[in-house]
Amino acid sequence: MSKAILEFNLSDEDDLLEFKRATNSLGMALSLWEMLYNTKKKIEWELESSEKSDSHYELLDSVYKKFWEILEENNVKLDDLIR
């Protein structure tokens, strides 16, 4: 059986950033999965079930709002992972 041990110096700002990125990988993967495989159908359903106009701007706002909701649901805080 192969093993890998990752070591981070959490006192070092760069290492702390790398640690956060490594420990958030599941949340990021789940977020991307949700965005790519499930979000289109959910947004289509929301648009069909509401009386929203078909404005491109409203649609774009809906898509990005949903993306941010998915990231929040998976506890992915982009500001903590990107400088």
ChimeraX attribute file (.defattr): number of C-alpha atoms within 10 A of each C-alpha:
attribute: neighborCount
match mode: 1-to-1
recipient: residues
	/A:1	2
	/A:2	3
	/A:3	4
	/A:4	5
	/A:5	5
	/A:6	6
	/A:7	8
	/A:8	13
	/A:9	11
	/A:10	13
	/A:11	8
	/A:12	10
	/A:13	10
	/A:14	11
	/A:15	14
	/A:16	16
	/A:17	16
	/A:18	17
	/A:19	17
	/A:20	16
	/A:21	17
	/A:22	12
	/A:23	10
	/A:24	17
	/A:25	12
	/A:26	14
	/A:27	18
	/A:28	19
	/A:29	13
	/A:30	16
	/A:31	21
	/A:32	16
	/A:33	13
	/A:34	16
	/A:35	17
	/A:36	10
	/A:37	10
	/A:38	11
	/A:39	17
	/A:40	14
	/A:41	10
	/A:42	13
	/A:43	15
	/A:44	12
	/A:45	11
	/A:46	13
	/A:47	16
	/A:48	10
	/A:49	9
	/A:50	8
	/A:51	8
	/A:52	11
	/A:53	10
	/A:54	9
	/A:55	9
	/A:56	9
	/A:57	10
	/A:58	12
	/A:59	16
	/A:60	11
	/A:61	12
	/A:62	14
	/A:63	18
	/A:64	11
	/A:65	11
	/A:66	18
	/A:67	17
	/A:68	16
	/A:69	13
	/A:70	21
	/A:71	19
	/A:72	14
	/A:73	12
	/A:74	16
	/A:75	14
	/A:76	22
	/A:77	15
	/A:78	14
	/A:79	7
	/A:80	11
	/A:81	15
	/A:82	10
	/A:83	6
